[in-house]
Amino acid sequence: MIRPIILILVVILGVLGLSSLFVVTETEYALKFQLGRIIKSDFTPGLHFKVPFVNNVRKFDNRLLTLDTNAEQMLTSEQKFVAVDSFIKWRIIDVERFYTSTQGNELVARNRLDSIVKDRIRNQIASRTLVQVISEQRVTTMQDIAREANTAAAELGIEVVDVRIKAIELPDDVRESVFRRMAADRQKEANLYRFEGRESAERISAGADREVQVILAEAQRDGQTLRGEGDAMATDIYASAYGEDSEFYAFYRSLQAYGNAFGGSGDVMVLNPESSFFNYFGSDVSEEK
């Protein structure tokens, strides 16, 4: 009789011992309750103790969570409908406040967070035109929404890390109007670039033409200078040569004159044989006479 009782007591003590232990991981928050009242929330990861049947423990995810919302029709400042589809990145930062405000029900927290964010998105879109909503300003719009939603969600013990718009769907008539306006804006921008390009091209061409004229003028000036120097040098050489041997110089110049005078075929010249032009024909001329 004693042995079965001892076994039963050992089993009961083992169960009580196991039920008095609980583990908290790095990805969890833990709350310890006593008779429904929170008595501890700042648990570090590891093994912890509780009193069986007196304390109970609830755990919550402390990682970054995603709330994917449903698309909803919203009005811009121009009273045009757009269907906005967004998602939210959030996490629990105050587990006690999260529990007291939502009774620890994540579904309740998601619904309230969805309502908070959509109200902010609706207000931001209502204060902007359609072009502003779908333009580059969308990034700053999302930052404003996340900041405002984070302030409102603080009472839930939640931090809104980011809000992003996945898609903005436009009605067909609005879509065509927006596309036409965007095309007109891009055409205007393209025309501006073309005008600036032509202006730059004309400025560069005018500068190049001016530079060409300057280079040609400088080249002509340098050419005239070099030709003048060459002529002066040739004159000095001729003068020096004439001074060295005037008879030979006169003979050389006469040969040049003969070459120029008799170089063409069929040329006829009527000259006096006694002319100085025939000085170097010498005795040949006298004999023919």
Secondary structure as GFF3:
##gff-version 3
##sequence-region A 1 289
A	DSSP	alpha_helix	2	19	.	.	.	ID=ss1
A	DSSP	beta_strand	21	24	.	.	.	ID=ss2
A	DSSP	beta_strand	28	34	.	.	.	ID=ss3
A	DSSP	beta_strand	37	40	.	.	.	ID=ss4
A	DSSP	beta_strand	46	49	.	.	.	ID=ss5
A	DSSP	beta_strand	55	61	.	.	.	ID=ss6
A	DSSP	beta_strand	65	68	.	.	.	ID=ss7
A	DSSP	beta_strand	72	75	.	.	.	ID=ss8
A	DSSP	beta_strand	81	92	.	.	.	ID=ss9
A	DSSP	alpha_helix	95	102	.	.	.	ID=ss10
A	DSSP	alpha_helix	106	126	.	.	.	ID=ss11
A	DSSP	alpha_helix	130	134	.	.	.	ID=ss12
A	DSSP	alpha_helix	138	153	.	.	.	ID=ss13
A	DSSP	three_ten_helix	154	156	.	.	.	ID=ss14
A	DSSP	beta_strand	158	169	.	.	.	ID=ss15
A	DSSP	alpha_helix	172	244	.	.	.	ID=ss16
A	DSSP	alpha_helix	246	261	.	.	.	ID=ss17
A	DSSP	three_ten_helix	276	281	.	.	.	ID=ss18
A	DSSP	alpha_helix	283	288	.	.	.	ID=ss19
###
